[in-house]
Amino acid sequence: METKELTSDSLNEQQLMMLRLLKKPMPEGDFIQIRRLAVKLLSKQADEAIEDWEAKNNITSDSYEQLSKKHFRSTPKH
C-alpha cells in the first residue's frame, strides 16, 4: 500500500509534522489522551491571553464585580 506524503499550502510545518506523527491509527484511549492534552494546552494559552489583556487594560476582580451589578438592557422607549 502506497502512502501519499502530506503536503498542503494551508498547513504550516508544525501542523504537517503532527499529522505525520499521528497518521497511523492508535488505540482510542491514546487518542483521547492526546486530545485532552491539546485542549489543556489551548485552555492554558487562552487563560494567559485573557490575563495579559486584563493586565494591559487594568481589569481587576473588582471591575468584574462592578460589571456584574450593572444591567446592559436598553431603556424602554415610550
PDB file of N, CA, C and O in Angstrom:
ATOM      1  N   MET A   1       0.834  -1.172   0.000  1.00  0.00           N
ATOM      2  CA  MET A   1       0.000   0.000   0.000  1.00  0.00           C
ATOM      3  C   MET A   1       0.885   1.243   0.000  1.00  0.00           C
ATOM      4  O   MET A   1       1.811   1.358   0.802  1.00  0.00           O
ATOM      5  N   GLU A   2       0.595   2.156  -0.893  1.00  0.00           N
ATOM      6  CA  GLU A   2       1.385   3.379  -1.016  1.00  0.00           C
ATOM      7  C   GLU A   2       0.762   4.487  -0.174  1.00  0.00           C
ATOM      8  O   GLU A   2      -0.453   4.687  -0.197  1.00  0.00           O
ATOM      9  N   THR A   3       1.595   5.199   0.561  1.00  0.00           N
ATOM     10  CA  THR A   3       1.124   6.312   1.378  1.00  0.00           C
ATOM     11  C   THR A   3       1.536   7.605   0.713  1.00  0.00           C
ATOM     12  O   THR A   3       2.702   7.790   0.365  1.00  0.00           O
ATOM     13  N   LYS A   4       0.578   8.504   0.537  1.00  0.00           N
ATOM     14  CA  LYS A   4       0.890   9.806  -0.050  1.00  0.00           C
ATOM     15  C   LYS A   4       1.514  10.694   1.014  1.00  0.00           C
ATOM     16  O   LYS A   4       1.072  10.701   2.162  1.00  0.00           O
ATOM     17  N   GLU A   5       2.526  11.429   0.636  1.00  0.00           N
ATOM     18  CA  GLU A   5       3.175  12.362   1.555  1.00  0.00           C
ATOM     19  C   GLU A   5       2.228  13.525   1.836  1.00  0.00           C
ATOM     20  O   GLU A   5       1.572  14.042   0.932  1.00  0.00           O
ATOM     21  N   LEU A   6       2.172  13.924   3.097  1.00  0.00           N
ATOM     22  CA  LEU A   6       1.302  15.027   3.486  1.00  0.00           C
ATOM     23  C   LEU A   6       1.929  16.356   3.084  1.00  0.00           C
ATOM     24  O   LEU A   6       3.036  16.688   3.506  1.00  0.00           O
ATOM     25  N   THR A   7       1.220  17.092   2.278  1.00  0.00           N
ATOM     26  CA  THR A   7       1.648  18.437   1.918  1.00  0.00           C
ATOM     27  C   THR A   7       0.410  19.302   1.783  1.00  0.00           C
ATOM     28  O   THR A   7      -0.657  18.822   1.400  1.00  0.00           O
ATOM     29  N   SER A   8       0.555  20.553   2.094  1.00  0.00           N
ATOM     30  CA  SER A   8      -0.571  21.467   1.966  1.00  0.00           C
ATOM     31  C   SER A   8      -0.062  22.891   2.044  1.00  0.00           C
ATOM     32  O   SER A   8       0.860  23.207   2.796  1.00  0.00           O
ATOM     33  N   ASP A   9      -0.687  23.738   1.250  1.00  0.00           N
ATOM     34  CA  ASP A   9      -0.340  25.155   1.314  1.00  0.00           C
ATOM     35  C   ASP A   9      -0.995  25.821   2.517  1.00  0.00           C
ATOM     36  O   ASP A   9      -0.554  26.883   2.958  1.00  0.00           O
ATOM     37  N   SER A  10      -2.052  25.199   3.051  1.00  0.00           N
ATOM     38  CA  SER A  10      -2.779  25.829   4.149  1.00  0.00           C
ATOM     39  C   SER A  10      -2.280  25.392   5.529  1.00  0.00           C
ATOM     40  O   SER A  10      -2.705  25.957   6.537  1.00  0.00           O
ATOM     41  N   LEU A  11      -1.396  24.407   5.593  1.00  0.00           N
ATOM     42  CA  LEU A  11      -0.869  23.939   6.877  1.00  0.00           C
ATOM     43  C   LEU A  11       0.589  24.344   7.023  1.00  0.00           C
ATOM     44  O   LEU A  11       1.350  24.318   6.056  1.00  0.00           O
ATOM     45  N   ASN A  12       0.975  24.720   8.243  1.00  0.00           N
ATOM     46  CA  ASN A  12       2.375  25.064   8.464  1.00  0.00           C
ATOM     47  C   ASN A  12       3.175  23.796   8.779  1.00  0.00           C
ATOM     48  O   ASN A  12       2.604  22.712   8.898  1.00  0.00           O
ATOM     49  N   GLU A  13       4.464  23.933   8.910  1.00  0.00           N
ATOM     50  CA  GLU A  13       5.349  22.780   9.102  1.00  0.00           C
ATOM     51  C   GLU A  13       5.034  22.015  10.389  1.00  0.00           C
ATOM     52  O   GLU A  13       5.079  20.784  10.402  1.00  0.00           O
ATOM     53  N   GLN A  14       4.720  22.723  11.458  1.00  0.00           N
ATOM     54  CA  GLN A  14       4.382  22.047  12.718  1.00  0.00           C
ATOM     55  C   GLN A  14       3.107  21.214  12.571  1.00  0.00           C
ATOM     56  O   GLN A  14       3.033  20.092  13.071  1.00  0.00           O
ATOM     57  N   GLN A  15       2.111  21.765  11.886  1.00  0.00           N
ATOM     58  CA  GLN A  15       0.861  21.029  11.685  1.00  0.00           C
ATOM     59  C   GLN A  15       1.107  19.775  10.844  1.00  0.00           C
ATOM     60  O   GLN A  15       0.577  18.705  11.144  1.00  0.00           O
ATOM     61  N   LEU A  16       1.905  19.912   9.805  1.00  0.00           N
ATOM     62  CA  LEU A  16       2.230  18.754   8.971  1.00  0.00           C
ATOM     63  C   LEU A  16       2.974  17.695   9.773  1.00  0.00           C
ATOM     64  O   LEU A  16       2.719  16.502   9.608  1.00  0.00           O
ATOM     65  N   MET A  17       3.900  18.123  10.648  1.00  0.00           N
ATOM     66  CA  MET A  17       4.653  17.178  11.464  1.00  0.00           C
ATOM     67  C   MET A  17       3.713  16.413  12.403  1.00  0.00           C
ATOM     68  O   MET A  17       3.859  15.203  12.581  1.00  0.00           O
ATOM     69  N   MET A  18       2.750  17.121  13.001  1.00  0.00           N
ATOM     70  CA  MET A  18       1.787  16.453  13.882  1.00  0.00           C
ATOM     71  C   MET A  18       0.971  15.424  13.103  1.00  0.00           C
ATOM     72  O   MET A  18       0.727  14.324  13.598  1.00  0.00           O
ATOM     73  N   LEU A  19       0.554  15.771  11.905  1.00  0.00           N
ATOM     74  CA  LEU A  19      -0.204  14.814  11.089  1.00  0.00           C
ATOM     75  C   LEU A  19       0.640  13.595  10.740  1.00  0.00           C
ATOM     76  O   LEU A  19       0.141  12.469  10.743  1.00  0.00           O
ATOM     77  N   ARG A  20       1.909  13.814  10.440  1.00  0.00           N
ATOM     78  CA  ARG A  20       2.791  12.680  10.137  1.00  0.00           C
ATOM     79  C   ARG A  20       2.944  11.769  11.355  1.00  0.00           C
ATOM     80  O   ARG A  20       2.945  10.545  11.227  1.00  0.00           O
ATOM     81  N   LEU A  21       3.074  12.375  12.537  1.00  0.00           N
ATOM     82  CA  LEU A  21       3.211  11.587  13.765  1.00  0.00           C
ATOM     83  C   LEU A  21       1.961  10.762  14.051  1.00  0.00           C
ATOM     84  O   LEU A  21       2.045   9.667  14.608  1.00  0.00           O
ATOM     85  N   LEU A  22       0.819  11.285  13.673  1.00  0.00           N
ATOM     86  CA  LEU A  22      -0.451  10.661  14.035  1.00  0.00           C
ATOM     87  C   LEU A  22      -1.128   9.928  12.879  1.00  0.00           C
ATOM     88  O   LEU A  22      -2.300   9.567  12.986  1.00  0.00           O
ATOM     89  N   LYS A  23      -0.413   9.702  11.777  1.00  0.00           N
ATOM     90  CA  LYS A  23      -1.091   9.116  10.621  1.00  0.00           C
ATOM     91  C   LYS A  23      -1.416   7.637  10.795  1.00  0.00           C
ATOM     92  O   LYS A  23      -2.308   7.125  10.119  1.00  0.00           O
ATOM     93  N   LYS A  24      -0.714   6.941  11.686  1.00  0.00           N
ATOM     94  CA  LYS A  24      -1.058   5.544  11.959  1.00  0.00           C
ATOM     95  C   LYS A  24      -2.196   5.503  12.967  1.00  0.00           C
ATOM     96  O   LYS A  24      -2.193   6.265  13.933  1.00  0.00           O
ATOM     97  N   PRO A  25      -3.176   4.614  12.752  1.00  0.00           N
ATOM     98  CA  PRO A  25      -4.259   4.503  13.738  1.00  0.00           C
ATOM     99  C   PRO A  25      -3.691   4.146  15.114  1.00  0.00           C
ATOM    100  O   PRO A  25      -2.677   3.456  15.222  1.00  0.00           O
ATOM    101  N   MET A  26      -4.358   4.625  16.152  1.00  0.00           N
ATOM    102  CA  MET A  26      -3.911   4.365  17.518  1.00  0.00           C
ATOM    103  C   MET A  26      -5.105   3.919  18.345  1.00  0.00           C
ATOM    104  O   MET A  26      -6.253   4.130  17.955  1.00  0.00           O
ATOM    105  N   PRO A  27      -4.834   3.308  19.476  1.00  0.00           N
ATOM    106  CA  PRO A  27      -5.944   2.927  20.358  1.00  0.00           C
ATOM    107  C   PRO A  27      -6.752   4.161  20.766  1.00  0.00           C
ATOM    108  O   PRO A  27      -6.202   5.249  20.936  1.00  0.00           O
ATOM    109  N   GLU A  28      -8.054   3.976  20.920  1.00  0.00           N
ATOM    110  CA  GLU A  28      -8.955   5.076  21.268  1.00  0.00           C
ATOM    111  C   GLU A  28      -8.508   5.790  22.546  1.00  0.00           C
ATOM    112  O   GLU A  28      -8.594   7.015  22.631  1.00  0.00           O
ATOM    113  N   GLY A  29      -8.037   5.040  23.528  1.00  0.00           N
ATOM    114  CA  GLY A  29      -7.582   5.640  24.786  1.00  0.00           C
ATOM    115  C   GLY A  29      -6.418   6.591  24.581  1.00  0.00           C
ATOM    116  O   GLY A  29      -6.361   7.650  25.207  1.00  0.00           O
ATOM    117  N   ASP A  30      -5.488   6.220  23.707  1.00  0.00           N
ATOM    118  CA  ASP A  30      -4.345   7.092  23.413  1.00  0.00           C
ATOM    119  C   ASP A  30      -4.812   8.372  22.722  1.00  0.00           C
ATOM    120  O   ASP A  30      -4.340   9.466  23.030  1.00  0.00           O
ATOM    121  N   PHE A  31      -5.753   8.215  21.778  1.00  0.00           N
ATOM    122  CA  PHE A  31      -6.278   9.378  21.064  1.00  0.00           C
ATOM    123  C   PHE A  31      -6.968  10.336  22.037  1.00  0.00           C
ATOM    124  O   PHE A  31      -6.785  11.551  21.954  1.00  0.00           O
ATOM    125  N   ILE A  32      -7.750   9.791  22.946  1.00  0.00           N
ATOM    126  CA  ILE A  32      -8.446  10.623  23.935  1.00  0.00           C
ATOM    127  C   ILE A  32      -7.440  11.368  24.802  1.00  0.00           C
ATOM    128  O   ILE A  32      -7.635  12.542  25.115  1.00  0.00           O
ATOM    129  N   GLN A  33      -6.363  10.685  25.190  1.00  0.00           N
ATOM    130  CA  GLN A  33      -5.317  11.324  26.000  1.00  0.00           C
ATOM    131  C   GLN A  33      -4.662  12.481  25.244  1.00  0.00           C
ATOM    132  O   GLN A  33      -4.456  13.555  25.810  1.00  0.00           O
ATOM    133  N   ILE A  34      -4.338  12.268  23.984  1.00  0.00           N
ATOM    134  CA  ILE A  34      -3.714  13.323  23.168  1.00  0.00           C
ATOM    135  C   ILE A  34      -4.674  14.497  23.009  1.00  0.00           C
ATOM    136  O   ILE A  34      -4.273  15.656  23.118  1.00  0.00           O
ATOM    137  N   ARG A  35      -5.942  14.191  22.750  1.00  0.00           N
ATOM    138  CA  ARG A  35      -6.938  15.249  22.585  1.00  0.00           C
ATOM    139  C   ARG A  35      -7.072  16.065  23.870  1.00  0.00           C
ATOM    140  O   ARG A  35      -7.159  17.292  23.817  1.00  0.00           O
ATOM    141  N   ARG A  36      -7.090  15.397  25.018  1.00  0.00           N
ATOM    142  CA  ARG A  36      -7.194  16.108  26.303  1.00  0.00           C
ATOM    143  C   ARG A  36      -5.980  17.000  26.546  1.00  0.00           C
ATOM    144  O   ARG A  36      -6.115  18.114  27.050  1.00  0.00           O
ATOM    145  N   LEU A  37      -4.792  16.508  26.186  1.00  0.00           N
ATOM    146  CA  LEU A  37      -3.582  17.326  26.338  1.00  0.00           C
ATOM    147  C   LEU A  37      -3.643  18.566  25.451  1.00  0.00           C
ATOM    148  O   LEU A  37      -3.256  19.656  25.871  1.00  0.00           O
ATOM    149  N   ALA A  38      -4.130  18.395  24.225  1.00  0.00           N
ATOM    150  CA  ALA A  38      -4.247  19.532  23.309  1.00  0.00           C
ATOM    151  C   ALA A  38      -5.236  20.559  23.856  1.00  0.00           C
ATOM    152  O   ALA A  38      -4.972  21.761  23.815  1.00  0.00           O
ATOM    153  N   VAL A  39      -6.365  20.092  24.363  1.00  0.00           N
ATOM    154  CA  VAL A  39      -7.365  21.002  24.932  1.00  0.00           C
ATOM    155  C   VAL A  39      -6.799  21.716  26.157  1.00  0.00           C
ATOM    156  O   VAL A  39      -7.036  22.909  26.346  1.00  0.00           O
ATOM    157  N   LYS A  40      -6.057  20.993  26.985  1.00  0.00           N
ATOM    158  CA  LYS A  40      -5.444  21.591  28.181  1.00  0.00           C
ATOM    159  C   LYS A  40      -4.459  22.695  27.782  1.00  0.00           C
ATOM    160  O   LYS A  40      -4.436  23.760  28.398  1.00  0.00           O
ATOM    161  N   LEU A  41      -3.649  22.441  26.754  1.00  0.00           N
ATOM    162  CA  LEU A  41      -2.695  23.441  26.278  1.00  0.00           C
ATOM    163  C   LEU A  41      -3.418  24.671  25.734  1.00  0.00           C
ATOM    164  O   LEU A  41      -3.049  25.799  26.060  1.00  0.00           O
ATOM    165  N   LEU A  42      -4.440  24.465  24.912  1.00  0.00           N
ATOM    166  CA  LEU A  42      -5.183  25.593  24.347  1.00  0.00           C
ATOM    167  C   LEU A  42      -5.891  26.390  25.441  1.00  0.00           C
ATOM    168  O   LEU A  42      -5.977  27.616  25.359  1.00  0.00           O
ATOM    169  N   SER A  43      -6.392  25.707  26.454  1.00  0.00           N
ATOM    170  CA  SER A  43      -7.043  26.376  27.581  1.00  0.00           C
ATOM    171  C   SER A  43      -6.043  27.249  28.335  1.00  0.00           C
ATOM    172  O   SER A  43      -6.354  28.377  28.716  1.00  0.00           O
ATOM    173  N   LYS A  44      -4.842  26.718  28.545  1.00  0.00           N
ATOM    174  CA  LYS A  44      -3.786  27.475  29.232  1.00  0.00           C
ATOM    175  C   LYS A  44      -3.423  28.721  28.426  1.00  0.00           C
ATOM    176  O   LYS A  44      -3.244  29.801  28.990  1.00  0.00           O
ATOM    177  N   GLN A  45      -3.317  28.568  27.108  1.00  0.00           N
ATOM    178  CA  GLN A  45      -2.982  29.707  26.256  1.00  0.00           C
ATOM    179  C   GLN A  45      -4.084  30.764  26.285  1.00  0.00           C
ATOM    180  O   GLN A  45      -3.797  31.961  26.299  1.00  0.00           O
ATOM    181  N   ALA A  46      -5.337  30.326  26.296  1.00  0.00           N
ATOM    182  CA  ALA A  46      -6.458  31.268  26.375  1.00  0.00           C
ATOM    183  C   ALA A  46      -6.433  32.009  27.709  1.00  0.00           C
ATOM    184  O   ALA A  46      -6.632  33.223  27.749  1.00  0.00           O
ATOM    185  N   ASP A  47      -6.190  31.287  28.795  1.00  0.00           N
ATOM    186  CA  ASP A  47      -6.102  31.921  30.120  1.00  0.00           C
ATOM    187  C   ASP A  47      -4.998  32.971  30.151  1.00  0.00           C
ATOM    188  O   ASP A  47      -5.189  34.061  30.692  1.00  0.00           O
ATOM    189  N   GLU A  48      -3.848  32.647  29.575  1.00  0.00           N
ATOM    190  CA  GLU A  48      -2.727  33.593  29.551  1.00  0.00           C
ATOM    191  C   GLU A  48      -3.067  34.826  28.725  1.00  0.00           C
ATOM    192  O   GLU A  48      -2.717  35.944  29.105  1.00  0.00           O
ATOM    193  N   ALA A  49      -3.745  34.630  27.600  1.00  0.00           N
ATOM    194  CA  ALA A  49      -4.133  35.763  26.755  1.00  0.00           C
ATOM    195  C   ALA A  49      -5.107  36.675  27.497  1.00  0.00           C
ATOM    196  O   ALA A  49      -4.997  37.899  27.418  1.00  0.00           O
ATOM    197  N   ILE A  50      -6.050  36.088  28.210  1.00  0.00           N
ATOM    198  CA  ILE A  50      -7.009  36.885  28.981  1.00  0.00           C
ATOM    199  C   ILE A  50      -6.296  37.633  30.102  1.00  0.00           C
ATOM    200  O   ILE A  50      -6.568  38.811  30.331  1.00  0.00           O
ATOM    201  N   GLU A  51      -5.386  36.958  30.801  1.00  0.00           N
ATOM    202  CA  GLU A  51      -4.640  37.616  31.879  1.00  0.00           C
ATOM    203  C   GLU A  51      -3.805  38.776  31.346  1.00  0.00           C
ATOM    204  O   GLU A  51      -3.724  39.825  31.986  1.00  0.00           O
ATOM    205  N   ASP A  52      -3.183  38.600  30.181  1.00  0.00           N
ATOM    206  CA  ASP A  52      -2.408  39.686  29.564  1.00  0.00           C
ATOM    207  C   ASP A  52      -3.315  40.867  29.229  1.00  0.00           C
ATOM    208  O   ASP A  52      -2.970  42.020  29.489  1.00  0.00           O
ATOM    209  N   TRP A  53      -4.487  40.566  28.645  1.00  0.00           N
ATOM    210  CA  TRP A  53      -5.441  41.613  28.287  1.00  0.00           C
ATOM    211  C   TRP A  53      -5.912  42.354  29.533  1.00  0.00           C
ATOM    212  O   TRP A  53      -6.003  43.582  29.534  1.00  0.00           O
ATOM    213  N   GLU A  54      -6.210  41.610  30.591  1.00  0.00           N
ATOM    214  CA  GLU A  54      -6.648  42.237  31.842  1.00  0.00           C
ATOM    215  C   GLU A  54      -5.556  43.146  32.404  1.00  0.00           C
ATOM    216  O   GLU A  54      -5.843  44.252  32.863  1.00  0.00           O
ATOM    217  N   ALA A  55      -4.322  42.688  32.369  1.00  0.00           N
ATOM    218  CA  ALA A  55      -3.210  43.492  32.889  1.00  0.00           C
ATOM    219  C   ALA A  55      -3.026  44.765  32.063  1.00  0.00           C
ATOM    220  O   ALA A  55      -2.830  45.843  32.622  1.00  0.00           O
ATOM    221  N   LYS A  56      -3.090  44.646  30.742  1.00  0.00           N
ATOM    222  CA  LYS A  56      -2.900  45.814  29.867  1.00  0.00           C
ATOM    223  C   LYS A  56      -4.027  46.825  30.017  1.00  0.00           C
ATOM    224  O   LYS A  56      -3.813  48.025  29.846  1.00  0.00           O
ATOM    225  N   ASN A  57      -5.223  46.348  30.336  1.00  0.00           N
ATOM    226  CA  ASN A  57      -6.397  47.220  30.425  1.00  0.00           C
ATOM    227  C   ASN A  57      -6.813  47.515  31.862  1.00  0.00           C
ATOM    228  O   ASN A  57      -7.896  48.043  32.112  1.00  0.00           O
ATOM    229  N   ASN A  58      -5.928  47.163  32.810  1.00  0.00           N
ATOM    230  CA  ASN A  58      -6.167  47.426  34.227  1.00  0.00           C
ATOM    231  C   ASN A  58      -7.518  46.869  34.692  1.00  0.00           C
ATOM    232  O   ASN A  58      -8.260  47.537  35.412  1.00  0.00           O
ATOM    233  N   ILE A  59      -7.822  45.653  34.274  1.00  0.00           N
ATOM    234  CA  ILE A  59      -9.057  44.975  34.664  1.00  0.00           C
ATOM    235  C   ILE A  59      -8.753  44.129  35.899  1.00  0.00           C
ATOM    236  O   ILE A  59      -7.818  43.329  35.900  1.00  0.00           O
ATOM    237  N   THR A  60      -9.550  44.313  36.941  1.00  0.00           N
ATOM    238  CA  THR A  60      -9.350  43.573  38.190  1.00  0.00           C
ATOM    239  C   THR A  60     -10.621  42.798  38.529  1.00  0.00           C
ATOM    240  O   THR A  60     -11.634  42.911  37.838  1.00  0.00           O
ATOM    241  N   SER A  61     -10.555  42.018  39.590  1.00  0.00           N
ATOM    242  CA  SER A  61     -11.754  41.297  40.029  1.00  0.00           C
ATOM    243  C   SER A  61     -12.835  42.292  40.450  1.00  0.00           C
ATOM    244  O   SER A  61     -14.026  42.009  40.318  1.00  0.00           O
ATOM    245  N   ASP A  62     -12.421  43.453  40.956  1.00  0.00           N
ATOM    246  CA  ASP A  62     -13.397  44.498  41.296  1.00  0.00           C
ATOM    247  C   ASP A  62     -14.122  44.998  40.045  1.00  0.00           C
ATOM    248  O   ASP A  62     -15.315  45.297  40.090  1.00  0.00           O
ATOM    249  N   SER A  63     -13.393  45.086  38.931  1.00  0.00           N
ATOM    250  CA  SER A  63     -14.016  45.505  37.667  1.00  0.00           C
ATOM    251  C   SER A  63     -15.137  44.548  37.290  1.00  0.00           C
ATOM    252  O   SER A  63     -16.223  44.978  36.900  1.00  0.00           O
ATOM    253  N   TYR A  64     -14.873  43.256  37.407  1.00  0.00           N
ATOM    254  CA  TYR A  64     -15.888  42.257  37.075  1.00  0.00           C
ATOM    255  C   TYR A  64     -17.055  42.330  38.053  1.00  0.00           C
ATOM    256  O   TYR A  64     -18.212  42.169  37.664  1.00  0.00           O
ATOM    257  N   GLU A  65     -16.749  42.569  39.305  1.00  0.00           N
ATOM    258  CA  GLU A  65     -17.802  42.681  40.325  1.00  0.00           C
ATOM    259  C   GLU A  65     -18.718  43.858  40.003  1.00  0.00           C
ATOM    260  O   GLU A  65     -19.940  43.735  40.078  1.00  0.00           O
ATOM    261  N   GLN A  66     -18.133  44.991  39.646  1.00  0.00           N
ATOM    262  CA  GLN A  66     -18.932  46.169  39.295  1.00  0.00           C
ATOM    263  C   GLN A  66     -19.786  45.898  38.062  1.00  0.00           C
ATOM    264  O   GLN A  66     -20.962  46.261  38.029  1.00  0.00           O
ATOM    265  N   LEU A  67     -19.205  45.266  37.052  1.00  0.00           N
ATOM    266  CA  LEU A  67     -19.963  44.952  35.837  1.00  0.00           C
ATOM    267  C   LEU A  67     -21.114  43.993  36.119  1.00  0.00           C
ATOM    268  O   LEU A  67     -22.169  44.086  35.492  1.00  0.00           O
ATOM    269  N   SER A  68     -20.917  43.080  37.052  1.00  0.00           N
ATOM    270  CA  SER A  68     -21.965  42.098  37.346  1.00  0.00           C
ATOM    271  C   SER A  68     -23.186  42.738  38.002  1.00  0.00           C
ATOM    272  O   SER A  68     -24.277  42.169  37.979  1.00  0.00           O
ATOM    273  N   LYS A  69     -23.002  43.907  38.580  1.00  0.00           N
ATOM    274  CA  LYS A  69     -24.107  44.586  39.254  1.00  0.00           C
ATOM    275  C   LYS A  69     -24.843  45.561  38.342  1.00  0.00           C
ATOM    276  O   LYS A  69     -25.880  46.102  38.724  1.00  0.00           O
ATOM    277  N   LYS A  70     -24.324  45.787  37.153  1.00  0.00           N
ATOM    278  CA  LYS A  70     -24.972  46.673  36.188  1.00  0.00           C
ATOM    279  C   LYS A  70     -25.847  45.840  35.275  1.00  0.00           C
ATOM    280  O   LYS A  70     -25.688  44.623  35.178  1.00  0.00           O
ATOM    281  N   HIS A  71     -26.759  46.500  34.618  1.00  0.00           N
ATOM    282  CA  HIS A  71     -27.501  45.817  33.566  1.00  0.00           C
ATOM    283  C   HIS A  71     -27.261  46.579  32.271  1.00  0.00           C
ATOM    284  O   HIS A  71     -27.011  47.784  32.276  1.00  0.00           O
ATOM    285  N   PHE A  72     -27.341  45.869  31.189  1.00  0.00           N
ATOM    286  CA  PHE A  72     -26.993  46.455  29.899  1.00  0.00           C
ATOM    287  C   PHE A  72     -28.194  46.499  28.962  1.00  0.00           C
ATOM    288  O   PHE A  72     -28.045  46.666  27.752  1.00  0.00           O
ATOM    289  N   ARG A  73     -29.378  46.348  29.531  1.00  0.00           N
ATOM    290  CA  ARG A  73     -30.575  46.434  28.699  1.00  0.00           C
ATOM    291  C   ARG A  73     -30.841  47.891  28.365  1.00  0.00           C
ATOM    292  O   ARG A  73     -30.570  48.787  29.165  1.00  0.00           O
ATOM    293  N   SER A  74     -31.363  48.109  27.200  1.00  0.00           N
ATOM    294  CA  SER A  74     -31.691  49.481  26.826  1.00  0.00           C
ATOM    295  C   SER A  74     -32.957  49.908  27.565  1.00  0.00           C
ATOM    296  O   SER A  74     -33.789  49.076  27.927  1.00  0.00           O
ATOM    297  N   THR A  75     -33.087  51.191  27.779  1.00  0.00           N
ATOM    298  CA  THR A  75     -34.276  51.693  28.462  1.00  0.00           C
ATOM    299  C   THR A  75     -35.442  51.669  27.486  1.00  0.00           C
ATOM    300  O   THR A  75     -35.272  51.969  26.304  1.00  0.00           O
ATOM    301  N   PRO A  76     -36.624  51.312  27.976  1.00  0.00           N
ATOM    302  CA  PRO A  76     -37.781  51.249  27.073  1.00  0.00           C
ATOM    303  C   PRO A  76     -38.150  52.633  26.555  1.00  0.00           C
ATOM    304  O   PRO A  76     -38.072  53.625  27.281  1.00  0.00           O
ATOM    305  N   LYS A  77     -38.548  52.683  25.298  1.00  0.00           N
ATOM    306  CA  LYS A  77     -38.967  53.951  24.679  1.00  0.00           C
ATOM    307  C   LYS A  77     -40.483  54.038  24.755  1.00  0.00           C
ATOM    308  O   LYS A  77     -41.185  53.103  24.369  1.00  0.00           O
ATOM    309  N   HIS A  78     -40.982  55.152  25.248  1.00  0.00           N
ATOM    310  CA  HIS A  78     -42.438  55.338  25.375  1.00  0.00           C
ATOM    311  C   HIS A  78     -42.928  56.318  24.370  1.00  0.00           C
ATOM    312  O   HIS A  78     -44.124  56.605  24.320  1.00  0.00           O
TER     313      HIS A  78
END
